[in-house]
């Protein structure tokens, strides 16, 4: 028997309801679960992106601040490297180990400077200034040498190499800059500056760590980077900043966002499913989902905007403010209530805001285009500040614009640093190109002008060279203030007598140069020079005293076809020297005859340098005789040049050029070596020369190498005599000269005064020098046979020498009659053609071996 049971409609309804509600609950749970999962997947990327954007902004800002700081330090090193005094010391033209200290004391020494040193082109340290010497020990010597070698030996590169060392909260950066002279690298200036990381990189809650690394190491992958780390490389320095974000803050924010979002979604879904159950399953599902998404998006955007460091303004399509974030109030001082309903430009812009930038911004907004620029705004208190602002249009899902959003951040400090750097560069450039006393352009400005002229008009240049006559007399008699007055007066004359296109220059001391404008020939230069000469000659008054100076002018021009523009200054110098040789106070042109003379001197200068390298200079010896017995008591060593091309040359033919080349000491050293060796060899043959005398300068006496040379003489070497010109008695000699002379005397060297009576020597000077021998100038000796006055004067000189205990040598003894008179007067030694001429060692040996002791030279007549 089969029994059929009918389902209870109420149970079915209950079952349907139960199933409906079960399905609703299941869908609700699934919706909540899936929403929570979606939030989990999307919240982290959003927060990470937000933090990365903030870190990127922060690292770029810190990089700009660090680069501005390093640029100021590099600028200081470049200024030191371009200073003429520094390049002179590095190139060996001057010795001054305190040059860096003096340079910084005259200017502004940064507080964060630890030490600064100057190296020459070979890497040798020339000078150092170390306010904090212990910091230098942080850097290895090889690192410093590598930087010096790098900057002095390589071509310019895009990045400036540095070395970093950290100590506690401070980082020390080693910077270098080249030392330039005439466009060439002659050395390097190296300095260490202290960087306070807490000041340069202030703390932030979004950043876990900040460090500085080399850009090259970062690019090569040698720097380990944590997850999420970002970097920013400096444009001009081999440095980069690496920042690591705070991952813990991201995870904490993620948890808060997840909890709050899931709770909000659950609430929305409860409402949505309740309405669905009451009104239908699909009537309100889509609107509620759309509403939930919108609320979620708005909540995220609001959270980002509220926490952003940049100021944010939202306006409607008319430009009326509808919302601002807290950063805007901190930046401008205006609250949201105060600016709401107004246009930003009406509140923030002021009288100095650039109208062109305002017009550019309005045009972009009118066309619904994004725009980014730098703008001067004003705060609520009236103070101005610079912002970097970007404005973008807002549009709905249909592409219709409904407003604008602007994001800006304060760049006032960056602008001030940029402006300060530009102003400092302009001021330094002006000072580097102008003479501080007269205000005229200086030598560097002249060199740059000549380079420009060479690039544009190389065959059209005329130079007028000016050197004041008797200017030293003004300084010595009226003081340096009067000298400065004269220099400024001459500078005014140069300004008055030149026209537009001419360049009047003070190149140093009392020397001036005028580079005439394009189209001016040497004839024009001569006319200008004559006008200036007439004005300079005119006496002027300084503090009630009459001041008179003259001037010598030298003119050279490429129009004459004798010199290229590179050699124009040399030609003008040669013309100037000719003007001085002709009596000063006149104008001379660089003529073909003078050109031939200059070429000859240049050729001779090259030959002299070659001759020194080949040791072509040889000693000649003129014997000195006892006035009574006529025995040889010594020889004076004289220089001769045995040139393969020019023949045998006397000192008068090459010594002036050698003095200009500063190679006289080198020639003297060659003569000394050869003379000592030849006389020593002569003595080994049994011929004794009691004394060998050499002419020396005051500068050579002070050369430490002279002592080493004297102490290294072999045993049995002849006694050495140093003949010093009488001029040392009237010149103001230093303590070093007196000390050096005593040291030389202690080695047994005989000190002689040469050419006594040819100058204006004082008895006090003679007593101070305390020589052993006085050599009377031949111009006093030669007239004694004809002039009683000359004989009387010579007797007085010999009597003075006797009182001082000095031996007397007479030069220029031309005849035996001279010898007899001089012997009767009391001269001790005679030297001249009556006895022997200067001759090489072979001639001296032959002379000594051929003398007959039984025949007295006093019976001979020359």
Rosetta blueprint (number, residue, H / E / L):
1 X L
2 X L
3 X L
4 X L
5 X L
6 X L
7 X L
8 X L
9 X H
10 X H
11 X H
12 X H
13 X H
14 X H
15 X H
16 X H
17 X H
18 X H
19 X H
20 X H
21 X H
22 X H
23 X H
24 X H
25 X H
26 X H
27 X H
28 X H
29 X H
30 X H
31 X H
32 X H
33 X H
34 X H
35 X H
36 X H
37 X H
38 X H
39 X H
40 X H
41 X H
42 X H
43 X H
44 X H
45 X H
46 X H
47 X H
48 X H
49 X H
50 X H
51 X H
52 X H
53 X H
54 X H
55 X H
56 X H
57 X H
58 X H
59 X H
60 X H
61 X H
62 X H
63 X H
64 X H
65 X H
66 X H
67 X H
68 X H
69 X H
70 X H
71 X H
72 X H
73 X H
74 X H
75 X H
76 X H
77 X H
78 X H
79 X H
80 X H
81 X H
82 X H
83 X L
84 X H
85 X H
86 X H
87 X H
88 X H
89 X H
90 X H
91 X L
92 X L
93 X L
94 X L
95 X L
96 X L
97 X L
98 X L
99 X H
100 X H
101 X H
102 X H
103 X H
104 X H
105 X H
106 X H
107 X L
108 X L
109 X L
110 X L
111 X L
112 X L
113 X E
114 X E
115 X E
116 X E
117 X E
118 X E
119 X E
120 X E
121 X L
122 X L
123 X L
124 X L
125 X E
126 X E
127 X E
128 X E
129 X E
130 X L
131 X L
132 X L
133 X H
134 X H
135 X H
136 X H
137 X L
138 X L
139 X L
140 X L
141 X H
142 X H
143 X H
144 X H
145 X H
146 X H
147 X H
148 X H
149 X H
150 X H
151 X H
152 X H
153 X H
154 X L
155 X L
156 X L
157 X L
158 X L
159 X L
160 X E
161 X L
162 X L
163 X E
164 X E
165 X E
166 X E
167 X E
168 X L
169 X L
170 X E
171 X E
172 X E
173 X E
174 X E
175 X E
176 X E
177 X E
178 X E
179 X E
180 X E
181 X E
182 X L
183 X L
184 X E
185 X E
186 X E
187 X E
188 X E
189 X E
190 X E
191 X E
192 X E
193 X E
194 X E
195 X E
196 X E
197 X H
198 X H
199 X H
200 X H
201 X L
202 X L
203 X L
204 X L
205 X L
206 X L
207 X E
208 X E
209 X E
210 X E
211 X E
212 X E
213 X E
214 X L
215 X H
216 X H
217 X H
218 X H
219 X H
220 X L
221 X L
222 X L
223 X L
224 X L
225 X L
226 X L
227 X L
228 X L
229 X L
230 X E
231 X E
232 X E
233 X E
234 X L
235 X L
236 X L
237 X E
238 X L
239 X L
240 X E
241 X E
242 X E
243 X E
244 X E
245 X E
246 X L
247 X H
248 X H
249 X H
250 X H
251 X H
252 X H
253 X H
254 X H
255 X H
256 X H
257 X H
258 X H
259 X H
260 X H
261 X H
262 X H
263 X H
264 X H
265 X H
266 X H
267 X H
268 X H
269 X H
270 X H
271 X H
272 X H
273 X H
274 X H
275 X H
276 X H
277 X H
278 X H
279 X H
280 X L
281 X L
282 X L
283 X L
284 X L
285 X H
286 X H
287 X H
288 X H
289 X H
290 X H
291 X H
292 X H
293 X H
294 X H
295 X H
296 X H
297 X H
298 X H
299 X H
300 X H
301 X H
302 X H
303 X H
304 X H
305 X H
306 X H
307 X H
308 X L
309 X L
310 X L
311 X E
312 X E
313 X E
314 X E
315 X E
316 X E
317 X L
318 X L
319 X L
320 X E
321 X E
322 X E
323 X E
324 X E
325 X L
326 X H
327 X H
328 X H
329 X H
330 X H
331 X H
332 X H
333 X L
334 X L
335 X L
336 X H
337 X H
338 X H
339 X H
340 X L
341 X L
342 X L
343 X E
344 X H
345 X H
346 X H
347 X H
348 X H
349 X L
350 X L
351 X L
352 X L
353 X L
354 X L
355 X H
356 X H
357 X H
358 X H
359 X H
360 X H
361 X H
362 X H
363 X H
364 X H
365 X H
366 X H
367 X L
368 X L
369 X L
370 X L
371 X E
372 X E
373 X E
374 X E
375 X E
376 X E
377 X E
378 X E
379 X L
380 X L
381 X L
382 X L
383 X L
384 X E
385 X E
386 X E
387 X E
388 X E
389 X E
390 X E
391 X E
392 X E
393 X E
394 X E
395 X E
396 X L
397 X L
398 X L
399 X L
400 X L
401 X E
402 X E
403 X E
404 X E
405 X E
406 X E
407 X E
408 X E
409 X E
410 X E
411 X L
412 X H
413 X H
414 X H
415 X H
416 X H
417 X H
418 X H
419 X H
420 X H
421 X H
422 X H
423 X H
424 X H
425 X H
426 X H
427 X H
428 X H
429 X H
430 X H
431 X H
432 X H
433 X H
434 X E
435 X L
436 X L
437 X L
438 X L
439 X L
440 X L
441 X E
442 X L
443 X H
444 X H
445 X H
446 X H
447 X H
448 X H
449 X H
450 X H
451 X H
452 X H
453 X H
454 X H
455 X H
456 X H
457 X L
458 X L
459 X L
460 X L
461 X L
462 X E
463 X E
464 X E
465 X E
466 X E
467 X E
468 X E
469 X E
470 X L
471 X H
472 X H
473 X H
474 X H
475 X H
476 X H
477 X H
478 X H
479 X L
480 X H
481 X H
482 X H
483 X H
484 X H
485 X H
486 X H
487 X H
488 X H
489 X H
490 X H
491 X H
492 X H
493 X H
494 X H
495 X H
496 X H
497 X H
498 X L
499 X L
500 X L
501 X L
502 X L
503 X E
504 X E
505 X E
506 X E
507 X E
508 X E
509 X L
510 X L
511 X E
512 X E
513 X E
514 X E
515 X E
516 X L
517 X L
518 X L
519 X L
520 X L
521 X L
522 X H
523 X H
524 X H
525 X H
526 X H
527 X H
528 X H
529 X H
530 X H
531 X H
532 X H
533 X H
534 X H
535 X H
536 X H
537 X H
538 X L
539 X L
540 X E
541 X E
542 X E
543 X L
544 X L
545 X E
546 X E
547 X E
548 X L
549 X L
550 X E
551 X E
552 X E
553 X E
554 X E
555 X E
556 X E
557 X E
558 X H
559 X H
560 X H
561 X L
562 X L
563 X L
564 X L
565 X H
566 X H
567 X H
568 X H
569 X H
570 X H
571 X H
572 X H
573 X H
574 X H
575 X H
576 X H
577 X H
578 X H
579 X H
580 X H
581 X H
582 X L
583 X L
584 X L
585 X L
586 X L
587 X E
588 X E
589 X E
590 X L
591 X L
592 X H
593 X H
594 X H
595 X H
596 X H
597 X H
598 X H
599 X H
600 X H
601 X H
602 X H
603 X H
604 X H
605 X H
606 X H
607 X H
608 X H
609 X H
610 X H
611 X H
612 X H
613 X H
614 X H
615 X L
616 X L
617 X E
618 X E
619 X E
620 X E
621 X E
622 X E
623 X E
624 X E
625 X E
626 X E
627 X L
628 X L
629 X L
630 X L
631 X L
632 X E
633 X E
634 X E
635 X E
636 X E
637 X E
638 X E
639 X E
640 X E
641 X E
642 X E
643 X E
644 X L
645 X L
646 X L
647 X E
648 X E
649 X E
650 X E
651 X H
652 X H
653 X H
654 X H
655 X H
656 X H
657 X H
658 X H
659 X H
660 X H
661 X H
662 X L
663 X L
664 X H
665 X H
666 X H
667 X H
668 X H
669 X H
670 X H
671 X H
672 X H
673 X H
674 X H
675 X H
676 X H
677 X H
678 X H
679 X H
680 X H
681 X H
682 X H
683 X H
684 X H
685 X L
686 X L
687 X L
688 X L
689 X L
690 X L
691 X E
692 X E
693 X E
694 X E
695 X E
696 X E
697 X L
698 X H
699 X H
700 X H
701 X H
702 X L
703 X L
704 X H
705 X H
706 X H
707 X H
708 X H
709 X H
710 X H
711 X H
712 X L
713 X L
714 X L
715 X L
716 X L
717 X L
718 X L
719 X E
720 X E
721 X E
722 X E
723 X E
724 X E
725 X E
726 X H
727 X H
728 X H
729 X H
730 X L
731 X L
732 X L
733 X L
734 X L
735 X H
736 X H
737 X H
738 X H
739 X H
740 X H
741 X H
742 X H
743 X H
744 X H
745 X H
746 X H
747 X L
748 X L
749 X L
750 X E
751 X E
752 X E
753 X E
754 X E
755 X E
756 X E
757 X L
758 X L
759 X L
760 X L
761 X L
762 X L
763 X H
764 X H
765 X H
766 X H
767 X H
768 X H
769 X H
770 X L
771 X L
772 X L
773 X E
774 X E
775 X E
776 X E
777 X L
778 X H
779 X H
780 X H
781 X H
782 X H
783 X H
784 X H
785 X H
786 X L
787 X L
788 X H
789 X H
790 X H
791 X H
792 X H
793 X H
794 X H
795 X H
796 X H
797 X H
798 X H
799 X H
800 X H
801 X H
802 X H
803 X H
804 X H
805 X L
806 X L
807 X E
808 X E
809 X E
810 X E
811 X L
812 X L
813 X L
814 X L
815 X L
816 X H
817 X H
818 X H
819 X H
820 X H
821 X H
822 X H
823 X H
824 X H
825 X H
826 X L
827 X L
828 X L
829 X E
830 X E
831 X L
832 X L
833 X L
834 X L
835 X L
836 X L
837 X L
838 X L
839 X E
840 X L
841 X H
842 X H
843 X H
844 X H
845 X H
846 X H
847 X H
848 X H
849 X H
850 X H
851 X L
852 X L
853 X L
854 X L
855 X L
856 X L
857 X H
858 X H
859 X H
860 X L
861 X L
862 X L
